[in-house]
Amino acid sequence: MNTRHIIAIGLVVFCFWPGSVSGPSLASTKIETPSVEMLTATRDIKRIFATANPIDRVLWTECFLRVAQIVEADDIEPHVIENSLTCRAFNRATMIFLWKGIGANHADKYPGLAEAVEKSFREYAGDEVRVLTPEDRTKLAALYRAFAYAGTGKG
């Protein structure tokens, strides 16, 4: 296990630690409809969540709303997420630790979900590893909010 894995796991735990990042429950959370570009990038996630149960929707949505806040928080030094590789590690840790561990979702429950997340990330953010600029943070936060929106079943 390397530093990136430890950071990613820590971030997942941080997202669900009580009071770590303020946020209301999904029932009262208003998520803005993402842009057409974001809706297109997350279409597979939305399709997979079409049959999801409400508890899984809340878990998914709250996780990605919180990570959007963290990614966008450019004023935190040192940055929790410094580069695009850390975002990828977070995505992987979410699918393994949070989704399968905390959510008790077995791999076959939502077939193709991990691949859909990676595909959306790759299509929108690219494959290159780069230090995140304020503009990158804004774009990635919008993508993570679109991940959250896709999990709600709206639109």
N, C-alpha and C positions, 0 to 999 in steps of 0.2 A: 504494500500500500504506500503510495507516494503522497506528497504534499497536496497535489490537486484533489486526490480522493478524500483526504481528510477535510479539506476546505469544503468540498461538495457535500459530504455527509454532515458536516457542521452546519452548513447552510440549510439543509433539509430539516435538521433538528430545530434550528433557529426559527424557521418558518412556522413551526407548530408549537413552539414553546409559548405557554400562556403569557399574553401581554407583550410578546417580542415585537410585533408589528401590529399596530392597532388596525382592526378591521371588523366590520359587522358580519353577521351571518349571511349566508347566501340568500336567504329569504328577503332580507332588506338591502342587499347589495345591488346597486345599479351599475351595470357594466355598459359603457357606451358601445354602440355597434361599431365594430372595427371597419376600416376602409375596405373597399372591394379587393384591393391587393392582399390585405390580411385575411379576409374571408376566403380568398382563393388559396392562399398559402396553408390554411388550416382546414381545408375541406375534408380531408381524410379523417382528421381527428373528430370533426363534427359528425361524419358518417358513422364512425365507430361508436360515438356516444349517443347515437339515436336510440339505442335500447338500454342505456345505462340506468341503474337504479339511482334514486335521489341521494343516497348517502355517498355513493361514488362521485356523483356530480359535485356535491359540496366539497368533498376532499380535494378533488382535482381543481375546482375553481378557486378555492381559497389558497391552495398552494401556489398557483401561478399568479394570482393577484398579488400575493405577498412578495414573490420573487421579482415581479415587475417593479414593485416599490424599491426593493433592494438594488436592483440593477440601475434604476434611474437615480438613486441617491448619490450623485456625483460629489457631494460635499463631505462624504465620509472618507477619512484618511486613516489608515490605508484602506483602499477599496476592498470590499469583500470579494467582488468579482472584478478582476483587473483586465482580463482579456477574453477573447471568444472561446479559447480552450477551456477556461473555467466554466463558462456557460454550458459547454458540451458535457463537462464532467457533472455539472448540476443536473442536466437532463438525464444522464445515465443513472446518477444516484437517486433521482426522483423515481425513475421506473423500477429500480431494484429495491431501495430501502423504503421509500414512502409507499409507493403503490402496492408492491407485493408484501412488504413487511407490515407497516401500520395498517394499510387498507385491507390486508389479507386477500388480495386479488391474485389468483393464480394466473400463470402465463396464458392460459387458453380462454380466460374470461372475456377479454377484449382483444381478440387476435389482431395483430398488426399495429397496435397502439404505439409501442416503442419505435417501430419503424416509421410510423406516420409523424411522430414528434421529430425524429432525426431528419426525415425528408423535408418537413416544413422549415426546420432550422436551416438546413443546407440551402434550400431554395431561396430563402429570404436573407440569411446572413452570410452565405458562402462557406467555403471550406478553409480559407486561409486563417491562420492564427494571427491575431493582431491585438494590440493594446486598444482598449475601448476609449474612444473620444466621447465628448458629451453628445455628439450627434449619434454615435453608435449606441450609446446608452438609451437615448430616446427611442431609436428604432427597435432595439431589442426589448425594451419595456413594452412597446406597442405590440410586438410579437407575442410576448408572454401574456399580455392582456387578451390577445386574440385566442391563445391557447385556452385561457380561462373561459372566454365567451363560447368557444367551441364545445366546451364541456357542459354548458348550461342547457344545450338543446334548442336555444333561441335561434331565430333567423332562419 
